[in-house]
């Protein structure tokens, strides 16, 4: 049974943090919330966790009204960016904390708590470190402890708020594969907040992209990259060129280039978007977008060419070429996307 977010709105004073957000996460799905700072992704996560109360909308999970429950009753595990570990407690005590503070009627027996902690230490690959303190661990190890603590309460859903944001790039890459493995082993519905496009595209089954409190697109990483729903999504995920253009009488005009468009394309002002792997660079005077070569560097059997197109700097891989800085060339998109302005 899915997580259903329906028309959630949240305002902080004059700031509209969430503006009618609706989405669905399937049972056992890994869903990434991706967007720039201030897009509303962390506010949405806090609504799910019970740390913020929305001004409007509904949230259900497994058929239950989450907003009618307090945070503890939701059985949600949460992992924060800065670990939030208790420094005066050992690793094992941190992991067991959520179980130890339960009311006596629902608290597992001490032997069961110890066994659960040992199983989790093994799951997060920290066997033998239960007696250490957070200050004795690396950043990556502390984040593993934070995840084990979230899993100890046997949550129905796992929420992660920029969990790798405080780690260096190499540790983050290593932990990505490990986190996906943990997700697959536990089968939990996982909601992962990040502003790192590569992180979201690597980890998630689907990605929800937010902007200014609104949902722009929810889809698989492949479809978000190949078929962005808006010019913003195109520019936020991956690299490419975006140029102003105009469609009239079945012809697109952009940066001095004219080309037919598919029948039924609406006339008017558009944003023309395409990526480097979907474009060919040819010597002038071939038909295409005028491009001035700024730099060329060899990459094995191909060249990495930086050029200027319509006032924008754009870099792409091209076959071994005799083009040099200062040369006028033509760029021909094999595939492009038009988004109405």
C-alpha positions as CSV (number, residue, x, y, z in Angstrom):
1,X,0.0,0.0,0.0
2,X,1.5,3.3,-1.0
3,X,2.3,6.6,0.6
4,X,-0.1,9.2,-0.8
5,X,0.6,12.9,-0.4
6,X,-2.5,14.9,-1.5
7,X,-2.4,18.7,-2.1
8,X,-0.1,19.5,0.8
9,X,0.4,23.2,1.5
10,X,2.6,24.8,4.1
11,X,3.4,28.5,4.8
12,X,5.9,30.1,7.1
13,X,4.8,33.7,7.5
14,X,5.0,35.2,4.0
15,X,6.9,32.3,2.6
16,X,5.0,29.6,0.8
17,X,7.1,26.5,1.4
18,X,4.8,23.9,-0.1
19,X,2.2,24.9,-2.7
20,X,-0.3,22.1,-3.3
21,X,2.2,19.2,-3.6
22,X,0.7,15.8,-4.6
23,X,2.7,12.6,-5.2
24,X,2.7,8.9,-4.5
25,X,5.4,6.5,-3.3
26,X,4.9,2.9,-3.9
27,X,5.4,0.3,-1.1
28,X,9.1,-0.5,-0.9
29,X,10.0,2.2,-3.4
30,X,13.1,4.4,-3.1
31,X,11.9,7.9,-3.9
32,X,14.3,10.9,-4.1
33,X,13.1,14.5,-3.4
34,X,15.4,16.6,-5.5
35,X,15.5,20.4,-5.8
36,X,17.5,23.5,-5.1
37,X,17.7,25.1,-1.7
38,X,14.3,26.5,-0.7
39,X,12.3,24.2,-3.0
40,X,10.3,22.7,-0.2
41,X,11.8,19.2,-0.1
42,X,12.9,19.2,3.6
43,X,9.6,20.8,4.6
44,X,7.8,17.9,2.9
45,X,10.0,15.4,4.7
46,X,9.3,17.0,8.0
47,X,5.5,16.9,7.3
48,X,5.8,13.1,6.7
49,X,7.8,12.7,9.9
50,X,5.3,14.6,12.0
51,X,7.8,17.5,12.7
52,X,5.7,20.0,10.8
53,X,1.9,20.4,10.5
54,X,0.7,21.3,7.0
55,X,-1.9,24.1,6.5
56,X,-3.8,22.0,4.0
57,X,-3.9,18.6,2.4
58,X,-3.8,14.9,3.5
59,X,-1.2,12.2,3.9
60,X,-2.0,8.5,4.0
61,X,0.3,5.5,4.3
62,X,-0.8,1.9,4.2
63,X,-4.4,3.2,4.2
64,X,-3.9,5.2,7.5
65,X,-4.2,8.9,8.0
66,X,-0.6,10.0,9.0
67,X,-1.6,13.5,9.9
68,X,-4.0,12.1,12.6
69,X,-1.0,10.4,14.3
70,X,1.7,11.9,16.5
71,X,5.3,11.5,15.3
72,X,6.0,8.4,17.5
73,X,2.8,6.5,16.4
74,X,3.8,6.8,12.7
75,X,6.7,4.4,13.1
76,X,9.0,6.3,10.9
77,X,12.7,6.2,11.0
78,X,14.6,9.4,10.2
79,X,18.2,10.1,9.4
80,X,19.5,13.7,9.5
81,X,22.5,15.3,7.7
82,X,24.5,15.8,10.9
83,X,23.9,12.4,12.5
84,X,22.2,13.8,15.7
85,X,24.0,11.1,17.8
86,X,24.3,11.4,21.5
87,X,28.0,12.0,22.2
88,X,27.8,10.6,25.8
89,X,26.4,7.3,24.6
90,X,28.2,4.4,23.0
91,X,27.4,3.3,19.5
92,X,25.3,0.4,20.9
93,X,23.4,2.7,23.3
94,X,22.7,5.2,20.4
95,X,21.2,2.4,18.3
96,X,19.1,1.1,21.2
97,X,17.9,4.5,22.3
98,X,14.6,4.4,20.4
99,X,13.7,1.1,22.0
100,X,14.9,1.9,25.5
101,X,12.6,5.0,25.7
102,X,9.5,3.1,24.8
103,X,6.7,2.7,27.4
104,X,7.3,-0.5,29.4
105,X,4.2,-2.1,27.7
106,X,5.8,-2.0,24.3
107,X,9.5,-2.1,25.2
108,X,11.4,-5.3,24.1
109,X,13.2,-7.3,26.7
110,X,16.8,-6.3,27.3
111,X,18.2,-9.5,25.6
112,X,16.0,-8.8,22.5
113,X,17.3,-5.2,22.4
114,X,20.9,-6.4,22.6
115,X,20.3,-9.0,19.8
116,X,18.7,-6.4,17.6
117,X,21.6,-4.0,18.1
118,X,24.1,-6.7,17.2
119,X,22.1,-7.6,14.0
120,X,22.0,-3.9,13.0
121,X,25.7,-3.4,13.6
122,X,26.3,-6.3,11.3
123,X,23.8,-4.9,8.7
124,X,25.6,-1.5,8.6
125,X,29.0,-3.2,8.7
126,X,30.1,-1.9,12.1
127,X,30.6,-5.3,13.8
128,X,32.7,-4.9,17.0
129,X,32.3,-1.2,17.3
130,X,29.3,-1.1,19.6
131,X,31.4,0.0,22.7
132,X,33.0,3.0,20.9
133,X,31.7,6.5,21.1
134,X,30.7,8.8,18.2
135,X,33.9,10.9,18.6
136,X,35.9,7.8,17.9
137,X,34.3,7.2,14.5
138,X,34.7,8.6,11.0
139,X,31.9,10.7,9.5
140,X,30.8,7.8,7.3
141,X,30.7,5.4,10.3
142,X,28.6,7.9,12.3
143,X,26.1,8.1,9.5
144,X,25.9,4.3,9.5
145,X,25.2,4.4,13.2
146,X,22.4,7.0,12.6
147,X,20.8,4.7,10.0
148,X,21.1,1.7,12.4
149,X,19.3,3.8,15.1
150,X,16.6,4.6,12.6
151,X,16.1,1.0,11.7
152,X,16.2,-0.3,15.3
153,X,12.6,0.8,15.9
154,X,11.5,-1.4,12.9
155,X,10.0,1.5,11.0
156,X,7.4,1.2,8.3
157,X,9.1,4.0,6.3
158,X,12.6,5.5,6.3
159,X,13.2,9.3,5.8
160,X,16.7,10.6,5.0
161,X,17.4,14.3,5.0
162,X,20.6,15.1,3.0
163,X,22.3,12.2,4.9
164,X,25.6,12.5,3.0
165,X,25.8,16.3,2.9
166,X,28.5,16.5,5.7
167,X,30.7,13.9,4.1
168,X,33.5,14.3,1.5
169,X,32.9,13.3,-2.1
170,X,34.6,9.9,-2.0
171,X,32.8,8.7,1.2
172,X,29.5,9.9,-0.3
173,X,30.1,7.7,-3.4
174,X,30.9,4.7,-1.3
175,X,27.9,5.1,0.9
176,X,25.5,5.5,-2.0
177,X,25.9,1.9,-3.1
178,X,25.8,0.7,0.5
179,X,22.5,2.7,1.2
180,X,20.8,1.2,-1.9
181,X,21.9,-2.3,-0.8
182,X,20.4,-1.6,2.7
183,X,17.2,-0.4,1.1
184,X,16.9,-3.5,-1.1
185,X,17.5,-5.8,1.9
186,X,15.0,-4.1,4.2
187,X,12.3,-3.5,1.6
188,X,11.3,-0.2,3.4
189,X,9.6,2.6,1.6
190,X,12.4,5.2,1.6
191,X,12.1,8.9,1.0
192,X,15.5,10.6,0.4
193,X,16.0,14.4,0.3
194,X,19.0,15.7,-1.7
195,X,20.1,18.7,-3.8
196,X,22.7,16.5,-5.5
197,X,21.4,15.5,-9.0
198,X,23.9,12.7,-9.4
199,X,23.1,11.2,-6.0
200,X,19.3,11.2,-6.8
201,X,19.8,9.7,-10.2
202,X,22.1,7.0,-9.0
203,X,20.0,5.9,-6.0
204,X,16.3,6.3,-6.6
205,X,13.7,4.2,-8.3
206,X,11.9,7.5,-9.1
207,X,12.8,11.2,-8.6
208,X,10.4,14.0,-7.6
209,X,11.7,17.4,-8.6
210,X,10.5,20.4,-6.6
211,X,10.9,24.1,-7.3
212,X,9.6,27.0,-5.2
213,X,7.3,24.6,-3.3
214,X,5.7,23.1,-6.4
215,X,6.2,19.7,-7.9
216,X,7.7,19.9,-11.4
217,X,8.0,16.2,-12.3
218,X,8.0,12.7,-10.8
219,X,9.4,9.9,-12.9
220,X,12.3,7.4,-13.3
221,X,15.8,8.9,-13.5
222,X,16.0,7.9,-17.2
223,X,12.7,9.6,-18.2
224,X,13.6,12.7,-16.2
225,X,16.9,13.0,-18.1
226,X,15.5,12.1,-21.5
227,X,12.0,13.6,-21.3
228,X,12.1,16.6,-18.9
229,X,8.7,18.1,-18.2
230,X,9.9,21.7,-18.1
231,X,12.9,23.8,-19.1
232,X,13.7,24.0,-15.3
233,X,13.9,20.2,-15.0
234,X,16.2,20.0,-18.1
235,X,18.5,22.6,-16.7
236,X,18.6,21.2,-13.2
237,X,19.3,17.6,-14.2
238,X,22.4,17.1,-16.4
239,X,24.3,19.5,-18.7
240,X,23.1,21.0,-21.9
241,X,22.2,24.1,-23.9
242,X,19.0,26.1,-23.5
243,X,18.3,28.8,-26.0
244,X,15.4,31.1,-26.7
245,X,13.5,30.3,-29.8
246,X,10.4,31.0,-31.8
247,X,8.0,28.6,-33.6
248,X,6.0,29.9,-36.6
249,X,4.5,28.2,-39.6
250,X,6.1,24.8,-38.6
251,X,9.6,26.2,-38.4
252,X,11.8,26.8,-35.3
253,X,14.1,29.8,-35.3
254,X,16.9,29.9,-32.7
255,X,20.3,31.7,-32.6
256,X,20.2,32.3,-36.4
257,X,19.3,28.6,-37.2
258,X,16.0,27.5,-38.8
259,X,14.7,24.0,-38.8
260,X,11.3,22.3,-39.3
261,X,9.4,21.1,-36.2
262,X,7.0,18.2,-35.9
263,X,3.4,18.8,-37.1
264,X,1.2,20.0,-34.4
265,X,3.9,22.0,-32.5
266,X,2.2,25.0,-31.0
267,X,3.5,28.3,-32.3
268,X,5.0,30.9,-30.0
269,X,8.1,31.6,-27.9
270,X,9.9,28.5,-26.6
271,X,13.0,27.4,-24.8
272,X,15.1,25.1,-27.0
273,X,17.0,22.4,-25.0
274,X,19.5,19.7,-26.1
275,X,22.4,17.8,-24.6
276,X,25.9,17.3,-25.9
277,X,25.5,13.6,-26.6
278,X,22.6,14.5,-28.9
279,X,24.5,17.0,-31.1
280,X,27.1,16.9,-33.8
281,X,29.8,19.5,-34.3
282,X,30.7,20.2,-38.0
283,X,32.9,22.7,-39.8
284,X,31.2,25.8,-41.2
285,X,29.4,26.5,-43.5
286,X,27.2,23.4,-42.7
287,X,23.6,24.1,-41.7
288,X,23.2,24.3,-38.0
289,X,23.6,26.5,-34.9
290,X,26.5,28.9,-35.3
291,X,29.2,27.9,-32.8
292,X,32.6,29.5,-32.1
293,X,35.3,27.1,-30.8
294,X,36.8,28.3,-27.5
295,X,39.0,25.3,-26.5
296,X,39.8,21.8,-27.6
297,X,41.4,19.1,-25.5
298,X,42.2,15.5,-26.5
299,X,40.4,12.6,-24.8
300,X,41.7,9.4,-26.3
301,X,40.1,8.9,-29.7
302,X,37.8,11.9,-29.3
303,X,38.1,15.6,-28.3
304,X,36.4,17.6,-25.6
305,X,35.3,20.8,-27.3
306,X,34.2,24.0,-25.6
307,X,32.3,26.4,-27.8
308,X,30.0,29.4,-27.6
309,X,26.5,29.2,-28.9
310,X,24.0,32.0,-28.6
311,X,26.1,33.6,-25.9
312,X,26.3,30.4,-23.8
313,X,29.4,28.3,-23.2
314,X,28.8,24.6,-24.0
315,X,31.2,21.6,-23.8
316,X,30.7,18.3,-25.6
317,X,32.6,15.2,-26.7
318,X,33.3,15.2,-30.5
319,X,35.2,12.8,-32.8
320,X,38.9,13.6,-33.3
321,X,38.8,16.9,-35.0
322,X,41.1,19.5,-36.6
323,X,39.1,22.3,-35.2
324,X,41.0,24.8,-33.1
325,X,40.2,27.7,-30.8
326,X,38.7,30.6,-32.7
327,X,37.3,28.5,-35.6
328,X,33.6,29.0,-36.6
329,X,31.6,25.8,-36.6
330,X,28.1,24.5,-36.7
331,X,26.3,22.5,-34.1
332,X,23.4,20.2,-35.3
333,X,21.1,18.8,-32.6
334,X,20.0,15.2,-33.4
335,X,17.3,15.5,-30.7
336,X,16.0,18.6,-29.0
337,X,13.2,19.5,-26.6
338,X,10.9,22.6,-26.9
339,X,9.2,24.0,-23.8
340,X,6.7,26.9,-24.1
341,X,7.8,30.0,-22.3
